[in-house]
Amino acid sequence: MRINLLTVIRVSFAALRINKVRSALTTLGIIIGIAAVISLVALTQGADFMIKEQLTSLGGKSLYVFPGKWGVGTPTDVIRLTNKDVESIGRLNVVDYAIPILDLPSQVVWDNTSWFTALVGTSPNFVYINDWYPDKGVFFNKKDISNIENVCVLGQTVVNNLFKNQNPLGKSIRIGKSSFKVIGVMSSLGQTTSGRDQDDLVIIPYSTYQKRVIGANRVDKIFVSVNNPEQLQIAETQIHQLIRQRHNFAEGKEDTFYIKSQFGIVKKILTISNIMGILLGSIASISLIVGGIGIMNIMLVSVSERTREIGIRMAVGAKQKDIRIQFLVEAIFLSLAGGVIGIVFGIIVSKLASSFTGWPSIISLGAILVAFGFAALIGIFFGIYPAWKASKLNPIEALRYE
């Protein structure tokens, strides 16, 4: 009689249950390999996320557009950046935010106290592009821009030197000949690595700056944030073309503006990150291959031990393909079982590693599905030869086997 597929599967599982220790040892290599893949991918993706976060905080996804020429004196025909330039750049798909920046040293006065600080004119998106928000009060909004309101937000250093222990909110300071109402105080950032005090500034709407402070509709520079660090060069190219087009640069005419970014540094860091990811993934893949070889060896031993069993099945009507399917099912089941256990262990290991090292781990569904699929392929690939060898046994000789 012919043994159907369901019977073959049932017999395969029964054989695996009878030899529990051998089955467990067979899956061990796959468990280790899959766990290594899951944990290493999770930690690599976490490291990649952390690197991009650090790049973002260091300006890795931002760039500046300046009038003039980098490294030389200002040309006589230098372009004047405008609010329209900022709006046009902000509409590019690769750009998150584009804000105007106007700044110059200025004296601010409150009561009988004065302080020399940096006066900055910008837009409400300043807080988003810098990820820097008021600690007290609020930042100015689009309505303040359109109404050219005399409002300001102070850095903590200015508050400390002008107001001492008093609450500055609602009070008015004098900048030049104009009075500005304090509506917010920025959270403290401290000094940069070069020693510059980031809290020593007063921020006002750029429209008010242009109207009340300099009396001109110009922008000193444009600060741009892109969607992610990988798009920095694309954004730089698009912004360069846009500025040339907007200011009617003839073909071949030399630029009288320049763009500064950290693209060179970003590219090197991201390249190193990708290389590390490939290297770690390759190491983990070797573990899977070793596990697959272990499955093949154990299955070959199983064929030798079960020669008489195979002979009996052939004698009662089992075909060669039935024997092949039986052993192939056993190999696939062992591999998939090892894959499932390995995924669980991989998640546990990645979480433990993250808690001990403080390194974030990101476990993606894609990595789990790929690892599980790879485990199935290993079971099929390394189970084919033992299954083929089992099916080629001579039933008469197999029945004589002791």
C-alpha positions as CSV (number, residue, x, y, z in Angstrom):
1,M,0.0,0.0,0.0
2,R,1.0,3.6,-0.4
3,I,1.7,5.8,2.6
4,N,0.0,9.2,2.2
5,L,1.6,12.6,3.2
6,L,-0.3,12.9,6.4
7,T,0.9,9.5,7.6
8,V,4.4,10.4,6.6
9,I,4.3,13.6,8.7
10,R,2.8,11.7,11.7
11,V,5.5,9.0,11.5
12,S,8.2,11.7,11.2
13,F,7.0,13.5,14.4
14,A,6.7,10.2,16.2
15,A,10.3,9.4,15.3
16,L,11.4,12.8,16.6
17,R,9.5,12.3,19.9
18,I,11.1,8.9,20.5
19,N,14.6,10.4,20.1
20,K,14.1,13.6,22.2
21,V,17.7,14.1,23.2
22,R,19.0,13.6,19.6
23,S,16.3,16.0,18.3
24,A,17.2,18.6,20.9
25,L,20.9,18.4,20.1
26,T,20.2,18.6,16.4
27,T,18.3,21.9,16.8
28,L,20.9,23.4,19.1
29,G,23.0,24.8,16.2
30,I,19.9,26.4,14.6
31,I,18.8,27.8,18.0
32,I,22.2,29.4,18.5
33,G,22.4,30.7,14.9
34,I,18.9,32.2,14.9
35,A,19.4,33.8,18.3
36,A,22.7,35.3,17.1
37,V,21.0,36.7,14.0
38,I,18.1,38.2,15.9
39,S,20.2,39.7,18.7
40,L,22.9,41.0,16.5
41,V,20.5,42.6,14.0
42,A,18.5,44.1,16.9
43,L,21.7,45.6,18.4
44,T,23.0,46.7,15.0
45,Q,19.7,48.5,14.2
46,G,19.8,50.0,17.7
47,A,23.3,51.2,17.2
48,D,22.3,52.6,13.8
49,F,19.4,54.5,15.4
50,M,21.7,55.8,18.1
51,I,24.3,56.9,15.6
52,K,21.7,58.8,13.6
53,E,20.4,60.4,16.8
54,Q,23.9,61.6,17.6
55,L,24.4,62.8,14.1
56,T,21.2,64.8,14.3
57,S,22.2,66.4,17.6
58,L,25.6,67.3,16.0
59,G,24.0,68.8,12.9
60,G,24.2,65.6,10.9
61,K,20.9,66.2,9.1
62,S,21.1,69.9,8.8
63,L,22.8,72.4,6.5
64,Y,23.2,76.2,6.1
65,V,22.8,78.4,3.1
66,F,25.0,81.6,3.1
67,P,25.3,84.5,0.7
68,G,28.9,85.1,-0.5
69,K,31.7,82.7,-1.3
70,W,33.3,80.3,1.2
71,G,36.9,81.2,2.2
72,V,37.2,84.4,0.1
73,G,36.1,88.0,0.4
74,T,32.5,88.9,-0.3
75,P,31.9,89.3,-4.1
76,T,30.4,92.6,-5.3
77,D,27.5,90.8,-6.9
78,V,26.6,88.6,-3.9
79,I,23.0,87.5,-3.8
80,R,20.6,88.6,-1.1
81,L,18.8,85.7,0.5
82,T,15.1,86.4,1.0
83,N,12.0,85.1,2.9
84,K,10.8,83.6,-0.4
85,D,14.0,81.6,-0.7
86,V,13.3,80.1,2.8
87,E,9.7,79.2,1.7
88,S,10.8,77.6,-1.5
89,I,13.5,75.5,0.2
90,G,10.9,74.4,2.8
91,R,8.6,73.0,0.1
92,L,11.3,70.5,-1.1
93,N,10.3,66.9,-0.4
94,V,13.6,66.0,1.3
95,V,13.4,69.0,3.7
96,D,11.7,68.9,7.1
97,Y,12.1,72.5,8.0
98,A,13.8,75.6,6.6
99,I,14.1,78.7,8.7
100,P,15.6,82.2,8.3
101,I,18.3,83.3,10.6
102,L,19.3,86.9,11.2
103,D,21.7,87.6,14.0
104,L,24.0,90.3,15.3
105,P,25.4,91.3,18.7
106,S,23.1,93.7,20.5
107,Q,22.6,95.4,23.8
108,V,19.4,94.6,25.7
109,V,18.2,96.6,28.7
110,W,15.7,96.0,31.5
111,D,15.2,98.5,34.3
112,N,18.7,99.8,35.0
113,T,20.5,96.7,33.9
114,S,21.9,96.0,30.5
115,W,23.5,93.0,28.8
116,F,25.4,92.5,25.6
117,T,24.1,89.4,23.8
118,A,23.3,87.8,20.5
119,L,20.0,89.0,19.0
120,V,18.5,86.3,16.7
121,G,15.6,86.7,14.3
122,T,13.9,83.5,13.2
123,S,10.6,81.6,12.6
124,P,8.5,79.5,15.0
125,N,10.0,76.3,13.5
126,F,13.3,77.2,15.2
127,V,12.2,75.0,18.2
128,Y,11.6,72.0,16.0
129,I,14.7,72.2,13.8
130,N,16.9,72.5,16.9
131,D,14.8,70.3,19.2
132,W,15.0,73.1,21.8
133,Y,11.9,74.3,23.6
134,P,11.0,77.0,26.2
135,D,11.3,75.9,29.8
136,K,8.9,78.7,30.8
137,G,6.2,80.5,28.8
138,V,5.9,79.9,25.1
139,F,7.7,80.5,21.8
140,F,6.2,83.0,19.3
141,N,3.9,81.7,16.6
142,K,3.0,82.4,13.0
143,K,0.5,85.1,14.0
144,D,3.3,87.0,15.8
145,I,5.3,86.8,12.5
146,S,2.5,88.1,10.3
147,N,1.6,90.9,12.8
148,I,5.3,91.8,13.3
149,E,4.9,91.6,17.1
150,N,7.5,93.0,19.5
151,V,7.8,89.8,21.5
152,C,10.9,87.9,22.5
153,V,12.2,84.6,24.1
154,L,15.2,84.8,26.3
155,G,18.1,82.4,26.9
156,Q,18.9,81.4,30.5
157,T,22.1,83.4,30.6
158,V,20.3,86.6,29.6
159,V,17.7,86.0,32.3
160,N,20.3,85.4,34.9
161,N,22.2,88.6,34.1
162,L,19.2,90.9,33.6
163,F,16.5,89.7,36.0
164,K,18.6,87.9,38.7
165,N,16.0,86.0,40.7
166,Q,12.9,87.7,39.2
167,N,10.4,86.1,36.8
168,P,10.9,87.7,33.4
169,L,7.6,86.6,31.9
170,G,5.4,89.5,31.0
171,K,8.1,92.1,31.5
172,S,9.5,94.3,28.7
173,I,13.1,94.7,27.7
174,R,14.5,97.4,25.4
175,I,16.4,96.5,22.2
176,G,17.7,99.6,20.4
177,K,14.7,102.0,20.4
178,S,12.0,99.3,20.6
179,S,10.4,97.6,23.6
180,F,9.9,93.8,23.5
181,K,7.6,91.8,25.8
182,V,9.2,88.6,27.2
183,I,6.8,85.6,26.5
184,G,9.2,82.7,27.1
185,V,12.5,81.5,28.5
186,M,14.4,78.7,26.7
187,S,15.6,75.6,28.5
188,S,19.3,75.7,29.3
189,L,21.7,74.1,26.9
190,G,25.0,75.1,28.4
191,Q,28.3,75.6,26.5
192,T,29.4,74.0,23.2
193,T,32.6,72.0,23.0
194,S,34.3,75.2,21.7
195,G,33.2,77.1,24.8
196,R,30.4,79.2,23.3
197,D,27.4,79.9,25.6
198,Q,24.3,78.6,23.8
199,D,22.0,80.3,26.4
200,D,23.3,83.8,25.8
201,L,20.8,85.0,23.2
202,V,17.5,86.8,22.7
203,I,15.1,85.4,20.0
204,I,12.6,87.5,18.2
205,P,10.3,87.0,15.1
206,Y,12.3,87.4,11.9
207,S,9.7,89.8,10.5
208,T,10.1,92.1,13.5
209,Y,13.9,91.9,13.2
210,Q,13.7,92.9,9.5
211,K,11.2,95.8,10.2
212,R,12.3,97.1,13.6
213,V,16.0,96.2,13.9
214,I,17.7,96.4,10.4
215,G,14.9,97.9,8.2
216,A,15.6,95.5,5.4
217,N,13.9,92.5,3.9
218,R,16.9,90.2,3.9
219,V,18.1,87.0,5.5
220,D,21.6,86.4,6.9
221,K,21.5,82.7,6.4
222,I,19.0,79.8,6.0
223,F,19.0,76.9,8.3
224,V,17.7,73.6,6.8
225,S,16.8,70.3,8.4
226,V,16.4,67.2,6.1
227,N,14.3,64.1,6.6
228,N,17.3,61.9,7.5
229,P,21.2,62.1,7.3
230,E,21.2,59.9,4.1
231,Q,19.4,62.6,2.2
232,L,21.8,65.4,3.1
233,Q,23.7,65.3,-0.2
234,I,20.4,65.1,-2.2
235,A,19.1,68.1,-0.3
236,E,22.3,70.0,-0.9
237,T,22.1,69.4,-4.6
238,Q,18.4,70.4,-4.8
239,I,18.9,73.6,-2.8
240,H,21.9,74.6,-4.9
241,Q,19.8,74.2,-8.1
242,L,16.9,76.0,-6.5
243,I,18.9,79.1,-5.4
244,R,20.6,79.4,-8.8
245,Q,17.2,79.2,-10.5
246,R,15.5,81.6,-8.2
247,H,18.3,84.2,-8.5
248,N,18.6,83.8,-12.3
249,F,22.1,82.6,-12.4
250,A,23.2,82.2,-16.0
251,E,24.7,78.9,-17.0
252,G,28.4,78.8,-16.2
253,K,28.2,81.8,-13.8
254,E,30.1,81.3,-10.6
255,D,28.0,80.9,-7.4
256,T,27.9,83.9,-5.0
257,F,26.4,81.8,-2.3
258,Y,27.5,78.6,-0.6
259,I,26.1,75.7,1.4
260,K,27.7,74.2,4.5
261,S,26.9,70.7,5.8
262,Q,28.5,67.8,7.6
263,F,27.9,65.4,4.6
264,G,31.5,64.2,4.5
265,I,31.5,63.2,8.1
266,V,28.0,61.8,7.9
267,K,28.9,59.6,4.9
268,K,32.0,58.2,6.7
269,I,30.1,57.3,9.9
270,L,27.1,55.8,8.0
271,T,29.6,53.7,5.9
272,I,31.2,52.4,9.0
273,S,27.8,51.6,10.5
274,N,26.8,49.7,7.4
275,I,30.0,47.7,7.3
276,M,29.6,46.7,10.9
277,G,26.1,45.6,10.2
278,I,27.2,43.4,7.3
279,L,30.1,42.0,9.3
280,L,28.0,41.0,12.3
281,G,25.3,39.6,10.0
282,S,27.9,37.5,8.2
283,I,29.2,36.1,11.5
284,A,25.7,35.2,12.6
285,S,25.0,33.5,9.2
286,I,28.0,31.3,9.7
287,S,26.4,30.0,12.9
288,L,23.3,29.1,10.9
289,I,25.3,27.2,8.3
290,V,27.1,25.3,11.0
291,G,23.7,24.5,12.5
292,G,22.5,23.2,9.1
293,I,25.6,21.0,8.8
294,G,24.8,19.6,12.3
295,I,21.2,18.8,11.1
296,M,22.6,16.9,8.1
297,N,25.1,14.9,10.1
298,I,22.5,13.9,12.7
299,M,20.0,13.0,10.0
300,L,22.7,10.8,8.3
301,V,23.3,9.1,11.7
302,S,19.5,8.7,12.0
303,V,19.3,7.0,8.6
304,S,22.0,4.5,9.6
305,E,20.2,3.7,12.9
306,R,16.8,3.4,11.3
307,T,17.8,1.2,8.3
308,R,15.7,-1.7,9.4
309,E,12.7,0.6,10.0
310,I,13.1,2.0,6.5
311,G,13.3,-1.5,5.1
312,I,10.0,-2.5,6.8
313,R,8.2,0.6,5.5
314,M,9.4,-0.1,2.0
315,A,8.4,-3.8,2.3
316,V,4.8,-2.8,3.2
317,G,4.4,-0.5,0.2
318,A,6.2,2.8,1.0
319,K,7.7,4.5,-2.1
320,Q,11.1,6.1,-2.3
321,K,9.5,9.5,-2.4
322,D,7.5,8.7,0.8
323,I,10.8,7.9,2.5
324,R,12.4,11.1,1.1
325,I,9.4,13.2,2.3
326,Q,9.6,11.6,5.8
327,F,13.2,12.5,6.4
328,L,12.8,15.9,4.7
329,V,9.9,16.6,7.0
330,E,11.9,15.7,10.0
331,A,14.8,18.0,8.9
332,I,12.5,20.9,8.2
333,F,10.6,20.4,11.5
334,L,13.9,20.3,13.5
335,S,15.1,23.5,11.7
336,L,11.8,25.4,12.2
337,A,11.6,24.3,15.9
338,G,15.1,25.6,16.3
339,G,14.2,28.8,14.5
340,V,11.2,29.5,16.8
341,I,13.2,28.8,20.0
342,G,16.1,30.8,18.5
343,I,13.9,33.8,17.9
344,V,12.7,33.7,21.5
345,F,16.2,33.4,22.8
346,G,17.4,36.1,20.4
347,I,14.8,38.6,21.7
348,I,15.7,37.8,25.3
349,V,19.4,38.1,24.6
350,S,19.0,41.4,22.8
351,K,16.9,42.9,25.6
352,L,19.4,41.7,28.3
353,A,22.3,43.1,26.3
354,S,20.4,46.4,25.9
355,S,19.7,46.6,29.7
356,F,23.3,45.9,30.6
357,T,25.0,48.1,28.1
358,G,22.5,50.9,27.7
359,W,22.7,50.3,24.0
360,P,19.2,50.4,22.4
361,S,18.0,47.2,20.6
362,I,15.4,47.4,17.8
363,I,13.7,44.1,17.0
364,S,12.1,44.3,13.6
365,L,9.4,41.9,12.3
366,G,11.4,41.8,9.0
367,A,14.4,40.4,10.8
368,I,12.3,37.7,12.5
369,L,10.6,36.7,9.3
370,V,13.9,36.5,7.4
371,A,15.5,34.5,10.2
372,F,12.5,32.1,10.3
373,G,12.5,31.7,6.5
374,F,16.3,31.1,6.5
375,A,15.8,28.4,9.1
376,A,13.3,26.7,6.9
377,L,15.6,26.9,3.9
378,I,18.4,25.4,5.9
379,G,16.2,22.5,6.9
380,I,15.3,21.8,3.3
381,F,18.8,22.3,1.9
382,F,20.6,20.2,4.5
383,G,17.8,17.6,4.7
384,I,17.8,16.7,1.0
385,Y,20.9,14.5,1.1
386,P,20.0,12.4,4.1
387,A,16.5,12.0,2.7
388,W,17.8,11.0,-0.7
389,K,20.2,8.5,0.9
390,A,17.4,7.0,3.0
391,S,15.3,6.5,-0.1
392,K,18.0,4.7,-1.9
393,L,18.4,1.9,0.6
394,N,17.7,-1.6,-0.7
395,P,14.7,-2.9,1.2
396,I,15.9,-6.5,1.3
397,E,19.4,-5.5,2.7
398,A,17.7,-3.1,5.0
399,L,15.6,-5.8,6.6
400,R,18.7,-7.9,7.2
401,Y,20.4,-5.0,8.9
402,E,21.1,-5.5,12.6
